Amino acid sequence: MKIKGSALIHTRNYLNKSWGSELTTALMAKLPPSSREIFGSDRLTSFGWYPVSVWNAVVDEAARWPGKSGAGIVRDIAQYVSQQDLTLAHKVLLKLGTPALVMRQGSVFWSTYFNGGDLIAHQISDRRFRMVLHLGTDPANDPGRLTCREAVTGWQENAIRLSGGYGGQSIHVKCRFERHPVCEYDVSWSR
């Protein structure tokens, strides 16, 4: 599976803005050589597709970084990427749409960033959805544990906020890395 280059570019920009270029360079030095070469490249393009293993290596290393926010950094990165990367059409959908409409479009938004897997919405009530993420668990070919636990939940909560919802919450209730066939999220908002 591959990840859209814009997600990697915005991740790098987020780290440079939040951590500074010196710490970001130090983080890149800890990446596997193939991931470092892609993530640090000036030839990284927004519309290119790159191995998801690069994303996994970056977020895993960022979450381990001493003195930072641990796994929560992945949630922060996902929220930043979603704000920076939305196309005009997506921004209009978020502005004019409702959180429910955005959740129903989960599969479309997922495919904006990943060229495999699927995020399926099951509406439970007006302000509650069960979102089901279908993926494998191979770290070389599938988004890793931090993506399902932190990035997806962070993106969903940010999407609720951007589409006018309040009190948005996404709880990762089942994980494909814990012997479940899929990841499941209980997504809700108060108004």
Number of C-alpha atoms within 10 A of each C-alpha: 18 20 24 21 22 20 26 26 20 20 23 21 18 19 19 15 11 12 14 12 14 10 14 19 16 10 18 21 14 14 17 13 11 11 22 18 15 16 23 16 11 9 9 17 15 14 13 12 19 22 20 22 21 24 24 21 20 22 22 20 16 23 16 14 15 8 6 12 14 16 20 17 21 25 24 18 26 25 20 19 23 20 16 14 17 14 12 9 9 15 15 12 17 20 14 12 15 19 30 22 14 21 26 18 15 20 18 15 18 17 15 17 20 21 15 17 16 17 23 20 21 13 15 12 10 11 17 20 21 21 24 21 24 15 20 18 16 12 14 15 16 22 25 23 18 18 20 22 24 21 22 23 23 24 22 26 23 22 21 26 19 20 20 15 19 15 11 20 20 25 19 19 11 19 18 18 16 11 10 10 15 19 23 24 24 18 25 26 19 10 12
